[in-house]
């Protein structure tokens, strides 16, 4: 998922569409934070396990 957002940010950067770059960077940061929290075992969104 993070890879797709990085690709989105790169497309925005190379085409000059600043909105794609901005959204891409924001989503990369949010995705990285959630990924790190999930990897450390911290409950994200109030859930530890998905059933």
ModelCIF file with pLDDT and N, C-alpha, C, O atoms, coordinates in Angstrom:
data_MODEL
#
_entry.id   MODEL 
#
_entity.id                         1 
_entity.type                       polymer 
_entity.pdbx_number_of_molecules   1 
#
_entity_poly.entity_id                      1 
_entity_poly.type                           'polypeptide(L)' 
_entity_poly.nstd_linkage                   no 
_entity_poly.nstd_monomer                   no 
_entity_poly.pdbx_seq_one_letter_code       
;(UNK)(UNK)(UNK)(UNK)(UNK)(UNK)(UNK)(UNK)(UNK)(UNK)(UNK)(UNK)(UNK)(UNK)(UNK)(UNK)
(UNK)(UNK)(UNK)(UNK)(UNK)(UNK)(UNK)(UNK)(UNK)(UNK)(UNK)(UNK)(UNK)(UNK)(UNK)(UNK)
(UNK)(UNK)(UNK)(UNK)(UNK)(UNK)(UNK)(UNK)(UNK)(UNK)(UNK)(UNK)(UNK)(UNK)(UNK)(UNK)
(UNK)(UNK)(UNK)
;
_entity_poly.pdbx_seq_one_letter_code_can   XXXXXXXXXXXXXXXXXXXXXXXXXXXXXXXXXXXXXXXXXXXXXXXXXXX 
_entity_poly.pdbx_strand_id                 A 
#
loop_
_entity_poly_seq.entity_id 
_entity_poly_seq.num 
_entity_poly_seq.mon_id 
_entity_poly_seq.hetero 
1 1  UNK n 
1 2  UNK n 
1 3  UNK n 
1 4  UNK n 
1 5  UNK n 
1 6  UNK n 
1 7  UNK n 
1 8  UNK n 
1 9  UNK n 
1 10 UNK n 
1 11 UNK n 
1 12 UNK n 
1 13 UNK n 
1 14 UNK n 
1 15 UNK n 
1 16 UNK n 
1 17 UNK n 
1 18 UNK n 
1 19 UNK n 
1 20 UNK n 
1 21 UNK n 
1 22 UNK n 
1 23 UNK n 
1 24 UNK n 
1 25 UNK n 
1 26 UNK n 
1 27 UNK n 
1 28 UNK n 
1 29 UNK n 
1 30 UNK n 
1 31 UNK n 
1 32 UNK n 
1 33 UNK n 
1 34 UNK n 
1 35 UNK n 
1 36 UNK n 
1 37 UNK n 
1 38 UNK n 
1 39 UNK n 
1 40 UNK n 
1 41 UNK n 
1 42 UNK n 
1 43 UNK n 
1 44 UNK n 
1 45 UNK n 
1 46 UNK n 
1 47 UNK n 
1 48 UNK n 
1 49 UNK n 
1 50 UNK n 
1 51 UNK n 
#
_struct_asym.id          A 
_struct_asym.entity_id   1 
#
loop_
_ma_qa_metric.id 
_ma_qa_metric.mode 
_ma_qa_metric.name 
_ma_qa_metric.software_group_id 
_ma_qa_metric.type 
1 global pLDDT . pLDDT 
2 local  pLDDT . pLDDT 
#
_ma_qa_metric_global.metric_id      1 
_ma_qa_metric_global.metric_value   78.69 
_ma_qa_metric_global.model_id       1 
_ma_qa_metric_global.ordinal_id     1 
#
loop_
_ma_qa_metric_local.label_asym_id 
_ma_qa_metric_local.label_comp_id 
_ma_qa_metric_local.label_seq_id 
_ma_qa_metric_local.metric_id 
_ma_qa_metric_local.metric_value 
_ma_qa_metric_local.model_id 
_ma_qa_metric_local.ordinal_id 
A UNK 1  2 72.00 1 1  
A UNK 2  2 75.00 1 2  
A UNK 3  2 82.00 1 3  
A UNK 4  2 81.00 1 4  
A UNK 5  2 80.00 1 5  
A UNK 6  2 78.00 1 6  
A UNK 7  2 83.00 1 7  
A UNK 8  2 81.00 1 8  
A UNK 9  2 80.00 1 9  
A UNK 10 2 82.00 1 10 
A UNK 11 2 85.00 1 11 
A UNK 12 2 83.00 1 12 
A UNK 13 2 81.00 1 13 
A UNK 14 2 87.00 1 14 
A UNK 15 2 88.00 1 15 
A UNK 16 2 82.00 1 16 
A UNK 17 2 81.00 1 17 
A UNK 18 2 82.00 1 18 
A UNK 19 2 83.00 1 19 
A UNK 20 2 80.00 1 20 
A UNK 21 2 79.00 1 21 
A UNK 22 2 83.00 1 22 
A UNK 23 2 84.00 1 23 
A UNK 24 2 80.00 1 24 
A UNK 25 2 82.00 1 25 
A UNK 26 2 87.00 1 26 
A UNK 27 2 84.00 1 27 
A UNK 28 2 84.00 1 28 
A UNK 29 2 88.00 1 29 
A UNK 30 2 88.00 1 30 
A UNK 31 2 83.00 1 31 
A UNK 32 2 85.00 1 32 
A UNK 33 2 86.00 1 33 
A UNK 34 2 83.00 1 34 
A UNK 35 2 83.00 1 35 
A UNK 36 2 85.00 1 36 
A UNK 37 2 81.00 1 37 
A UNK 38 2 78.00 1 38 
A UNK 39 2 81.00 1 39 
A UNK 40 2 79.00 1 40 
A UNK 41 2 73.00 1 41 
A UNK 42 2 69.00 1 42 
A UNK 43 2 69.00 1 43 
A UNK 44 2 68.00 1 44 
A UNK 45 2 68.00 1 45 
A UNK 46 2 66.00 1 46 
A UNK 47 2 62.00 1 47 
A UNK 48 2 62.00 1 48 
A UNK 49 2 64.00 1 49 
A UNK 50 2 63.00 1 50 
A UNK 51 2 60.00 1 51 
#
loop_
_atom_site.group_PDB 
_atom_site.id 
_atom_site.type_symbol 
_atom_site.label_atom_id 
_atom_site.label_alt_id 
_atom_site.label_comp_id 
_atom_site.label_asym_id 
_atom_site.label_entity_id 
_atom_site.label_seq_id 
_atom_site.pdbx_PDB_ins_code 
_atom_site.Cartn_x 
_atom_site.Cartn_y 
_atom_site.Cartn_z 
_atom_site.occupancy 
_atom_site.B_iso_or_equiv 
_atom_site.pdbx_formal_charge 
_atom_site.auth_seq_id 
_atom_site.auth_comp_id 
_atom_site.auth_asym_id 
_atom_site.auth_atom_id 
_atom_site.pdbx_PDB_model_num 
ATOM 1   N N  . UNK A 1 1  ? 0.817   -1.190  0.000   1.00 72.00 ? 1  UNK A N  1 
ATOM 2   C CA . UNK A 1 1  ? 0.000   0.000   0.000   1.00 72.00 ? 1  UNK A CA 1 
ATOM 3   C C  . UNK A 1 1  ? 0.861   1.254   0.000   1.00 72.00 ? 1  UNK A C  1 
ATOM 4   O O  . UNK A 1 1  ? 0.589   2.219   -0.715  1.00 72.00 ? 1  UNK A O  1 
ATOM 5   N N  . UNK A 1 2  ? 1.914   1.217   0.825   1.00 75.00 ? 2  UNK A N  1 
ATOM 6   C CA . UNK A 1 2  ? 2.806   2.369   0.886   1.00 75.00 ? 2  UNK A CA 1 
ATOM 7   C C  . UNK A 1 2  ? 3.525   2.547   -0.447  1.00 75.00 ? 2  UNK A C  1 
ATOM 8   O O  . UNK A 1 2  ? 3.797   3.673   -0.864  1.00 75.00 ? 2  UNK A O  1 
ATOM 9   N N  . UNK A 1 3  ? 3.830   1.441   -1.113  1.00 82.00 ? 3  UNK A N  1 
ATOM 10  C CA . UNK A 1 3  ? 4.504   1.522   -2.417  1.00 82.00 ? 3  UNK A CA 1 
ATOM 11  C C  . UNK A 1 3  ? 3.604   2.219   -3.434  1.00 82.00 ? 3  UNK A C  1 
ATOM 12  O O  . UNK A 1 3  ? 4.089   3.021   -4.232  1.00 82.00 ? 3  UNK A O  1 
ATOM 13  N N  . UNK A 1 4  ? 2.309   1.930   -3.420  1.00 81.00 ? 4  UNK A N  1 
ATOM 14  C CA . UNK A 1 4  ? 1.389   2.594   -4.339  1.00 81.00 ? 4  UNK A CA 1 
ATOM 15  C C  . UNK A 1 4  ? 1.305   4.092   -4.079  1.00 81.00 ? 4  UNK A C  1 
ATOM 16  O O  . UNK A 1 4  ? 1.183   4.886   -5.013  1.00 81.00 ? 4  UNK A O  1 
ATOM 17  N N  . UNK A 1 5  ? 1.369   4.472   -2.814  1.00 80.00 ? 5  UNK A N  1 
ATOM 18  C CA . UNK A 1 5  ? 1.314   5.892   -2.486  1.00 80.00 ? 5  UNK A CA 1 
ATOM 19  C C  . UNK A 1 5  ? 2.597   6.592   -2.918  1.00 80.00 ? 5  UNK A C  1 
ATOM 20  O O  . UNK A 1 5  ? 2.559   7.735   -3.373  1.00 80.00 ? 5  UNK A O  1 
ATOM 21  N N  . UNK A 1 6  ? 3.733   5.911   -2.776  1.00 78.00 ? 6  UNK A N  1 
ATOM 22  C CA . UNK A 1 6  ? 4.999   6.482   -3.245  1.00 78.00 ? 6  UNK A CA 1 
ATOM 23  C C  . UNK A 1 6  ? 4.958   6.675   -4.753  1.00 78.00 ? 6  UNK A C  1 
ATOM 24  O O  . UNK A 1 6  ? 5.436   7.689   -5.260  1.00 78.00 ? 6  UNK A O  1 
ATOM 25  N N  . UNK A 1 7  ? 4.390   5.713   -5.475  1.00 83.00 ? 7  UNK A N  1 
ATOM 26  C CA . UNK A 1 7  ? 4.250   5.845   -6.923  1.00 83.00 ? 7  UNK A CA 1 
ATOM 27  C C  . UNK A 1 7  ? 3.339   7.028   -7.254  1.00 83.00 ? 7  UNK A C  1 
ATOM 28  O O  . UNK A 1 7  ? 3.617   7.777   -8.191  1.00 83.00 ? 7  UNK A O  1 
ATOM 29  N N  . UNK A 1 8  ? 2.261   7.201   -6.500  1.00 81.00 ? 8  UNK A N  1 
ATOM 30  C CA . UNK A 1 8  ? 1.358   8.340   -6.693  1.00 81.00 ? 8  UNK A CA 1 
ATOM 31  C C  . UNK A 1 8  ? 2.097   9.660   -6.495  1.00 81.00 ? 8  UNK A C  1 
ATOM 32  O O  . UNK A 1 8  ? 1.930   10.592  -7.281  1.00 81.00 ? 8  UNK A O  1 
ATOM 33  N N  . UNK A 1 9  ? 2.912   9.738   -5.450  1.00 80.00 ? 9  UNK A N  1 
ATOM 34  C CA . UNK A 1 9  ? 3.669   10.962  -5.186  1.00 80.00 ? 9  UNK A CA 1 
ATOM 35  C C  . UNK A 1 9  ? 4.677   11.224  -6.294  1.00 80.00 ? 9  UNK A C  1 
ATOM 36  O O  . UNK A 1 9  ? 4.871   12.374  -6.688  1.00 80.00 ? 9  UNK A O  1 
ATOM 37  N N  . UNK A 1 10 ? 5.319   10.186  -6.801  1.00 82.00 ? 10 UNK A N  1 
ATOM 38  C CA . UNK A 1 10 ? 6.296   10.354  -7.884  1.00 82.00 ? 10 UNK A CA 1 
ATOM 39  C C  . UNK A 1 10 ? 5.623   10.799  -9.178  1.00 82.00 ? 10 UNK A C  1 
ATOM 40  O O  . UNK A 1 10 ? 6.160   11.641  -9.898  1.00 82.00 ? 10 UNK A O  1 
ATOM 41  N N  . UNK A 1 11 ? 4.459   10.242  -9.475  1.00 85.00 ? 11 UNK A N  1 
ATOM 42  C CA . UNK A 1 11 ? 3.728   10.662  -10.676 1.00 85.00 ? 11 UNK A CA 1 
ATOM 43  C C  . UNK A 1 11 ? 3.343   12.137  -10.557 1.00 85.00 ? 11 UNK A C  1 
ATOM 44  O O  . UNK A 1 11 ? 3.460   12.898  -11.517 1.00 85.00 ? 11 UNK A O  1 
ATOM 45  N N  . UNK A 1 12 ? 2.887   12.527  -9.380  1.00 83.00 ? 12 UNK A N  1 
ATOM 46  C CA . UNK A 1 12 ? 2.547   13.931  -9.160  1.00 83.00 ? 12 UNK A CA 1 
ATOM 47  C C  . UNK A 1 12 ? 3.758   14.834  -9.291  1.00 83.00 ? 12 UNK A C  1 
ATOM 48  O O  . UNK A 1 12 ? 3.657   15.937  -9.827  1.00 83.00 ? 12 UNK A O  1 
ATOM 49  N N  . UNK A 1 13 ? 4.897   14.376  -8.808  1.00 81.00 ? 13 UNK A N  1 
ATOM 50  C CA . UNK A 1 13 ? 6.119   15.178  -8.883  1.00 81.00 ? 13 UNK A CA 1 
ATOM 51  C C  . UNK A 1 13 ? 6.586   15.349  -10.330 1.00 81.00 ? 13 UNK A C  1 
ATOM 52  O O  . UNK A 1 13 ? 6.948   16.451  -10.741 1.00 81.00 ? 13 UNK A O  1 
ATOM 53  N N  . UNK A 1 14 ? 6.577   14.267  -11.094 1.00 87.00 ? 14 UNK A N  1 
ATOM 54  C CA . UNK A 1 14 ? 7.087   14.322  -12.467 1.00 87.00 ? 14 UNK A CA 1 
ATOM 55  C C  . UNK A 1 14 ? 6.123   14.999  -13.438 1.00 87.00 ? 14 UNK A C  1 
ATOM 56  O O  . UNK A 1 14 ? 6.558   15.585  -14.429 1.00 87.00 ? 14 UNK A O  1 
ATOM 57  N N  . UNK A 1 15 ? 4.822   14.927  -13.167 1.00 88.00 ? 15 UNK A N  1 
ATOM 58  C CA . UNK A 1 15 ? 3.868   15.578  -14.064 1.00 88.00 ? 15 UNK A CA 1 
ATOM 59  C C  . UNK A 1 15 ? 3.591   17.023  -13.668 1.00 88.00 ? 15 UNK A C  1 
ATOM 60  O O  . UNK A 1 15 ? 2.967   17.768  -14.424 1.00 88.00 ? 15 UNK A O  1 
ATOM 61  N N  . UNK A 1 16 ? 4.047   17.415  -12.497 1.00 82.00 ? 16 UNK A N  1 
ATOM 62  C CA . UNK A 1 16 ? 3.847   18.793  -12.065 1.00 82.00 ? 16 UNK A CA 1 
ATOM 63  C C  . UNK A 1 16 ? 2.513   19.033  -11.388 1.00 82.00 ? 16 UNK A C  1 
ATOM 64  O O  . UNK A 1 16 ? 2.151   20.182  -11.135 1.00 82.00 ? 16 UNK A O  1 
ATOM 65  N N  . UNK A 1 17 ? 1.782   17.984  -11.092 1.00 81.00 ? 17 UNK A N  1 
ATOM 66  C CA . UNK A 1 17 ? 0.504   18.124  -10.389 1.00 81.00 ? 17 UNK A CA 1 
ATOM 67  C C  . UNK A 1 17 ? 0.781   18.143  -8.885  1.00 81.00 ? 17 UNK A C  1 
ATOM 68  O O  . UNK A 1 17 ? 1.012   17.102  -8.271  1.00 81.00 ? 17 UNK A O  1 
ATOM 69  N N  . UNK A 1 18 ? 0.755   19.320  -8.317  1.00 82.00 ? 18 UNK A N  1 
ATOM 70  C CA . UNK A 1 18 ? 1.144   19.450  -6.910  1.00 82.00 ? 18 UNK A CA 1 
ATOM 71  C C  . UNK A 1 18 ? 0.161   18.770  -5.965  1.00 82.00 ? 18 UNK A C  1 
ATOM 72  O O  . UNK A 1 18 ? 0.552   18.342  -4.879  1.00 82.00 ? 18 UNK A O  1 
ATOM 73  N N  . UNK A 1 19 ? -1.105  18.665  -6.355  1.00 83.00 ? 19 UNK A N  1 
ATOM 74  C CA . UNK A 1 19 ? -2.090  18.032  -5.474  1.00 83.00 ? 19 UNK A CA 1 
ATOM 75  C C  . UNK A 1 19 ? -1.781  16.545  -5.302  1.00 83.00 ? 19 UNK A C  1 
ATOM 76  O O  . UNK A 1 19 ? -1.950  16.006  -4.208  1.00 83.00 ? 19 UNK A O  1 
ATOM 77  N N  . UNK A 1 20 ? -1.331  15.875  -6.362  1.00 80.00 ? 20 UNK A N  1 
ATOM 78  C CA . UNK A 1 20 ? -0.959  14.463  -6.248  1.00 80.00 ? 20 UNK A CA 1 
ATOM 79  C C  . UNK A 1 20 ? 0.258   14.299  -5.350  1.00 80.00 ? 20 UNK A C  1 
ATOM 80  O O  . UNK A 1 20 ? 0.325   13.370  -4.544  1.00 80.00 ? 20 UNK A O  1 
ATOM 81  N N  . UNK A 1 21 ? 1.212   15.196  -5.492  1.00 79.00 ? 21 UNK A N  1 
ATOM 82  C CA . UNK A 1 21 ? 2.405   15.125  -4.661  1.00 79.00 ? 21 UNK A CA 1 
ATOM 83  C C  . UNK A 1 21 ? 2.050   15.348  -3.195  1.00 79.00 ? 21 UNK A C  1 
ATOM 84  O O  . UNK A 1 21 ? 2.537   14.628  -2.323  1.00 79.00 ? 21 UNK A O  1 
ATOM 85  N N  . UNK A 1 22 ? 1.211   16.335  -2.920  1.00 83.00 ? 22 UNK A N  1 
ATOM 86  C CA . UNK A 1 22 ? 0.823   16.641  -1.548  1.00 83.00 ? 22 UNK A CA 1 
ATOM 87  C C  . UNK A 1 22 ? 0.059   15.479  -0.918  1.00 83.00 ? 22 UNK A C  1 
ATOM 88  O O  . UNK A 1 22 ? 0.366   15.062  0.199   1.00 83.00 ? 22 UNK A O  1 
ATOM 89  N N  . UNK A 1 23 ? -0.918  14.967  -1.622  1.00 84.00 ? 23 UNK A N  1 
ATOM 90  C CA . UNK A 1 23 ? -1.709  13.835  -1.108  1.00 84.00 ? 23 UNK A CA 1 
ATOM 91  C C  . UNK A 1 23 ? -0.816  12.610  -0.931  1.00 84.00 ? 23 UNK A C  1 
ATOM 92  O O  . UNK A 1 23 ? -0.942  11.887  0.057   1.00 84.00 ? 23 UNK A O  1 
ATOM 93  N N  . UNK A 1 24 ? 0.075   12.379  -1.874  1.00 80.00 ? 24 UNK A N  1 
ATOM 94  C CA . UNK A 1 24 ? 0.980   11.239  -1.787  1.00 80.00 ? 24 UNK A CA 1 
ATOM 95  C C  . UNK A 1 24 ? 1.881   11.311  -0.571  1.00 80.00 ? 24 UNK A C  1 
ATOM 96  O O  . UNK A 1 24 ? 2.063   10.313  0.125   1.00 80.00 ? 24 UNK A O  1 
ATOM 97  N N  . UNK A 1 25 ? 2.446   12.475  -0.307  1.00 82.00 ? 25 UNK A N  1 
ATOM 98  C CA . UNK A 1 25 ? 3.339   12.626  0.841   1.00 82.00 ? 25 UNK A CA 1 
ATOM 99  C C  . UNK A 1 25 ? 2.581   12.453  2.151   1.00 82.00 ? 25 UNK A C  1 
ATOM 100 O O  . UNK A 1 25 ? 3.074   11.812  3.079   1.00 82.00 ? 25 UNK A O  1 
ATOM 101 N N  . UNK A 1 26 ? 1.384   13.023  2.226   1.00 87.00 ? 26 UNK A N  1 
ATOM 102 C CA . UNK A 1 26 ? 0.571   12.882  3.449   1.00 87.00 ? 26 UNK A CA 1 
ATOM 103 C C  . UNK A 1 26 ? 0.228   11.413  3.691   1.00 87.00 ? 26 UNK A C  1 
ATOM 104 O O  . UNK A 1 26 ? 0.320   10.931  4.820   1.00 87.00 ? 26 UNK A O  1 
ATOM 105 N N  . UNK A 1 27 ? -0.163  10.706  2.640   1.00 84.00 ? 27 UNK A N  1 
ATOM 106 C CA . UNK A 1 27 ? -0.523  9.299   2.800   1.00 84.00 ? 27 UNK A CA 1 
ATOM 107 C C  . UNK A 1 27 ? 0.679   8.423   3.133   1.00 84.00 ? 27 UNK A C  1 
ATOM 108 O O  . UNK A 1 27 ? 0.540   7.437   3.857   1.00 84.00 ? 27 UNK A O  1 
ATOM 109 N N  . UNK A 1 28 ? 1.853   8.766   2.616   1.00 84.00 ? 28 UNK A N  1 
ATOM 110 C CA . UNK A 1 28 ? 3.067   8.019   2.968   1.00 84.00 ? 28 UNK A CA 1 
ATOM 111 C C  . UNK A 1 28 ? 3.357   8.171   4.458   1.00 84.00 ? 28 UNK A C  1 
ATOM 112 O O  . UNK A 1 28 ? 3.680   7.191   5.129   1.00 84.00 ? 28 UNK A O  1 
ATOM 113 N N  . UNK A 1 29 ? 3.246   9.379   4.974   1.00 88.00 ? 29 UNK A N  1 
ATOM 114 C CA . UNK A 1 29 ? 3.521   9.604   6.395   1.00 88.00 ? 29 UNK A CA 1 
ATOM 115 C C  . UNK A 1 29 ? 2.510   8.865   7.268   1.00 88.00 ? 29 UNK A C  1 
ATOM 116 O O  . UNK A 1 29 ? 2.891   8.200   8.232   1.00 88.00 ? 29 UNK A O  1 
ATOM 117 N N  . UNK A 1 30 ? 1.232   8.979   6.938   1.00 88.00 ? 30 UNK A N  1 
ATOM 118 C CA . UNK A 1 30 ? 0.192   8.294   7.723   1.00 88.00 ? 30 UNK A CA 1 
ATOM 119 C C  . UNK A 1 30 ? 0.376   6.773   7.643   1.00 88.00 ? 30 UNK A C  1 
ATOM 120 O O  . UNK A 1 30 ? 0.275   6.082   8.656   1.00 88.00 ? 30 UNK A O  1 
ATOM 121 N N  . UNK A 1 31 ? 0.639   6.263   6.463   1.00 83.00 ? 31 UNK A N  1 
ATOM 122 C CA . UNK A 1 31 ? 0.845   4.824   6.306   1.00 83.00 ? 31 UNK A CA 1 
ATOM 123 C C  . UNK A 1 31 ? 2.058   4.323   7.049   1.00 83.00 ? 31 UNK A C  1 
ATOM 124 O O  . UNK A 1 31 ? 2.020   3.239   7.631   1.00 83.00 ? 31 UNK A O  1 
ATOM 125 N N  . UNK A 1 32 ? 3.143   5.091   7.045   1.00 85.00 ? 32 UNK A N  1 
ATOM 126 C CA . UNK A 1 32 ? 4.352   4.686   7.765   1.00 85.00 ? 32 UNK A CA 1 
ATOM 127 C C  . UNK A 1 32 ? 4.111   4.666   9.269   1.00 85.00 ? 32 UNK A C  1 
ATOM 128 O O  . UNK A 1 32 ? 4.555   3.747   9.958   1.00 85.00 ? 32 UNK A O  1 
ATOM 129 N N  . UNK A 1 33 ? 3.412   5.668   9.779   1.00 86.00 ? 33 UNK A N  1 
ATOM 130 C CA . UNK A 1 33 ? 3.121   5.710   11.221  1.00 86.00 ? 33 UNK A CA 1 
ATOM 131 C C  . UNK A 1 33 ? 2.240   4.534   11.625  1.00 86.00 ? 33 UNK A C  1 
ATOM 132 O O  . UNK A 1 33 ? 2.512   3.872   12.626  1.00 86.00 ? 33 UNK A O  1 
ATOM 133 N N  . UNK A 1 34 ? 1.193   4.270   10.861  1.00 83.00 ? 34 UNK A N  1 
ATOM 134 C CA . UNK A 1 34 ? 0.312   3.134   11.187  1.00 83.00 ? 34 UNK A CA 1 
ATOM 135 C C  . UNK A 1 34 ? 1.034   1.802   11.059  1.00 83.00 ? 34 UNK A C  1 
ATOM 136 O O  . UNK A 1 34 ? 0.793   0.885   11.844  1.00 83.00 ? 34 UNK A O  1 
ATOM 137 N N  . UNK A 1 35 ? 1.911   1.692   10.083  1.00 83.00 ? 35 UNK A N  1 
ATOM 138 C CA . UNK A 1 35 ? 2.678   0.458   9.904   1.00 83.00 ? 35 UNK A CA 1 
ATOM 139 C C  . UNK A 1 35 ? 3.626   0.228   11.076  1.00 83.00 ? 35 UNK A C  1 
ATOM 140 O O  . UNK A 1 35 ? 3.754   -0.893  11.568  1.00 83.00 ? 35 UNK A O  1 
ATOM 141 N N  . UNK A 1 36 ? 4.282   1.283   11.516  1.00 85.00 ? 36 UNK A N  1 
ATOM 142 C CA . UNK A 1 36 ? 5.199   1.154   12.654  1.00 85.00 ? 36 UNK A CA 1 
ATOM 143 C C  . UNK A 1 36 ? 4.439   0.810   13.926  1.00 85.00 ? 36 UNK A C  1 
ATOM 144 O O  . UNK A 1 36 ? 4.874   -0.042  14.700  1.00 85.00 ? 36 UNK A O  1 
ATOM 145 N N  . UNK A 1 37 ? 3.300   1.471   14.149  1.00 81.00 ? 37 UNK A N  1 
ATOM 146 C CA . UNK A 1 37 ? 2.494   1.162   15.333  1.00 81.00 ? 37 UNK A CA 1 
ATOM 147 C C  . UNK A 1 37 ? 1.983   -0.275  15.296  1.00 81.00 ? 37 UNK A C  1 
ATOM 148 O O  . UNK A 1 37 ? 1.965   -0.957  16.320  1.00 81.00 ? 37 UNK A O  1 
ATOM 149 N N  . UNK A 1 38 ? 1.572   -0.726  14.130  1.00 78.00 ? 38 UNK A N  1 
ATOM 150 C CA . UNK A 1 38 ? 1.091   -2.098  14.011  1.00 78.00 ? 38 UNK A CA 1 
ATOM 151 C C  . UNK A 1 38 ? 2.192   -3.121  14.221  1.00 78.00 ? 38 UNK A C  1 
ATOM 152 O O  . UNK A 1 38 ? 1.951   -4.187  14.789  1.00 78.00 ? 38 UNK A O  1 
ATOM 153 N N  . UNK A 1 39 ? 3.411   -2.805  13.763  1.00 81.00 ? 39 UNK A N  1 
ATOM 154 C CA . UNK A 1 39 ? 4.532   -3.734  13.905  1.00 81.00 ? 39 UNK A CA 1 
ATOM 155 C C  . UNK A 1 39 ? 4.996   -3.838  15.354  1.00 81.00 ? 39 UNK A C  1 
ATOM 156 O O  . UNK A 1 39 ? 5.530   -4.872  15.756  1.00 81.00 ? 39 UNK A O  1 
ATOM 157 N N  . UNK A 1 40 ? 4.801   -2.787  16.141  1.00 79.00 ? 40 UNK A N  1 
ATOM 158 C CA . UNK A 1 40 ? 5.228   -2.830  17.534  1.00 79.00 ? 40 UNK A CA 1 
ATOM 159 C C  . UNK A 1 40 ? 4.195   -3.500  18.435  1.00 79.00 ? 40 UNK A C  1 
ATOM 160 O O  . UNK A 1 40 ? 4.435   -3.681  19.629  1.00 79.00 ? 40 UNK A O  1 
ATOM 161 N N  . UNK A 1 41 ? 3.065   -3.862  17.877  1.00 73.00 ? 41 UNK A N  1 
ATOM 162 C CA . UNK A 1 41 ? 2.044   -4.547  18.661  1.00 73.00 ? 41 UNK A CA 1 
ATOM 163 C C  . UNK A 1 41 ? 1.065   -3.612  19.316  1.00 73.00 ? 41 UNK A C  1 
ATOM 164 O O  . UNK A 1 41 ? 0.201   -4.050  20.076  1.00 73.00 ? 41 UNK A O  1 
ATOM 165 N N  . UNK A 1 42 ? 1.179   -2.349  19.042  1.00 69.00 ? 42 UNK A N  1 
ATOM 166 C CA . UNK A 1 42 ? 0.259   -1.368  19.623  1.00 69.00 ? 42 UNK A CA 1 
ATOM 167 C C  . UNK A 1 42 ? -1.086  -1.457  18.902  1.00 69.00 ? 42 UNK A C  1 
ATOM 168 O O  . UNK A 1 42 ? -1.138  -1.644  17.687  1.00 69.00 ? 42 UNK A O  1 
ATOM 169 N N  . UNK A 1 43 ? -2.150  -1.324  19.650  1.00 69.00 ? 43 UNK A N  1 
ATOM 170 C CA . UNK A 1 43 ? -3.484  -1.383  19.072  1.00 69.00 ? 43 UNK A CA 1 
ATOM 171 C C  . UNK A 1 43 ? -3.728  -0.135  18.234  1.00 69.00 ? 43 UNK A C  1 
ATOM 172 O O  . UNK A 1 43 ? -3.602  0.985   18.728  1.00 69.00 ? 43 UNK A O  1 
ATOM 173 N N  . UNK A 1 44 ? -4.072  -0.327  16.988  1.00 68.00 ? 44 UNK A N  1 
ATOM 174 C CA . UNK A 1 44 ? -4.366  0.788   16.089  1.00 68.00 ? 44 UNK A CA 1 
ATOM 175 C C  . UNK A 1 44 ? -5.866  0.800   15.845  1.00 68.00 ? 44 UNK A C  1 
ATOM 176 O O  . UNK A 1 44 ? -6.422  -0.182  15.353  1.00 68.00 ? 44 UNK A O  1 
ATOM 177 N N  . UNK A 1 45 ? -6.522  1.896   16.182  1.00 68.00 ? 45 UNK A N  1 
ATOM 178 C CA . UNK A 1 45 ? -7.962  1.994   16.009  1.00 68.00 ? 45 UNK A CA 1 
ATOM 179 C C  . UNK A 1 45 ? -8.734  1.184   17.034  1.00 68.00 ? 45 UNK A C  1 
ATOM 180 O O  . UNK A 1 45 ? -9.896  0.847   16.809  1.00 68.00 ? 45 UNK A O  1 
ATOM 181 N N  . UNK A 1 46 ? -8.103  0.869   18.157  1.00 66.00 ? 46 UNK A N  1 
ATOM 182 C CA . UNK A 1 46 ? -8.787  0.150   19.219  1.00 66.00 ? 46 UNK A CA 1 
ATOM 183 C C  . UNK A 1 46 ? -8.817  -1.354  19.044  1.00 66.00 ? 46 UNK A C  1 
ATOM 184 O O  . UNK A 1 46 ? -9.492  -2.044  19.808  1.00 66.00 ? 46 UNK A O  1 
ATOM 185 N N  . UNK A 1 47 ? -8.104  -1.884  18.058  1.00 62.00 ? 47 UNK A N  1 
ATOM 186 C CA . UNK A 1 47 ? -8.114  -3.334  17.842  1.00 62.00 ? 47 UNK A CA 1 
ATOM 187 C C  . UNK A 1 47 ? -6.690  -3.857  17.818  1.00 62.00 ? 47 UNK A C  1 
ATOM 188 O O  . UNK A 1 47 ? -5.788  -3.234  17.258  1.00 62.00 ? 47 UNK A O  1 
ATOM 189 N N  . UNK A 1 48 ? -6.508  -5.008  18.435  1.00 62.00 ? 48 UNK A N  1 
ATOM 190 C CA . UNK A 1 48 ? -5.205  -5.680  18.376  1.00 62.00 ? 48 UNK A CA 1 
ATOM 191 C C  . UNK A 1 48 ? -5.218  -6.787  17.333  1.00 62.00 ? 48 UNK A C  1 
ATOM 192 O O  . UNK A 1 48 ? -4.224  -7.018  16.646  1.00 62.00 ? 48 UNK A O  1 
ATOM 193 N N  . UNK A 1 49 ? -6.356  -7.472  17.221  1.00 64.00 ? 49 UNK A N  1 
ATOM 194 C CA . UNK A 1 49 ? -6.453  -8.590  16.292  1.00 64.00 ? 49 UNK A CA 1 
ATOM 195 C C  . UNK A 1 49 ? -7.689  -8.427  15.424  1.00 64.00 ? 49 UNK A C  1 
ATOM 196 O O  . UNK A 1 49 ? -8.714  -7.922  15.883  1.00 64.00 ? 49 UNK A O  1 
ATOM 197 N N  . UNK A 1 50 ? -7.595  -8.846  14.192  1.00 63.00 ? 50 UNK A N  1 
ATOM 198 C CA . UNK A 1 50 ? -8.736  -8.814  13.277  1.00 63.00 ? 50 UNK A CA 1 
ATOM 199 C C  . UNK A 1 50 ? -9.258  -10.219 13.084  1.00 63.00 ? 50 UNK A C  1 
ATOM 200 O O  . UNK A 1 50 ? -8.506  -11.119 12.709  1.00 63.00 ? 50 UNK A O  1 
ATOM 201 N N  . UNK A 1 51 ? -10.557 -10.418 13.342  1.00 60.00 ? 51 UNK A N  1 
ATOM 202 C CA . UNK A 1 51 ? -11.157 -11.739 13.135  1.00 60.00 ? 51 UNK A CA 1 
ATOM 203 C C  . UNK A 1 51 ? -12.162 -11.680 12.043  1.00 60.00 ? 51 UNK A C  1 
ATOM 204 O O  . UNK A 1 51 ? -12.780 -12.693 11.717  1.00 60.00 ? 51 UNK A O  1 
#
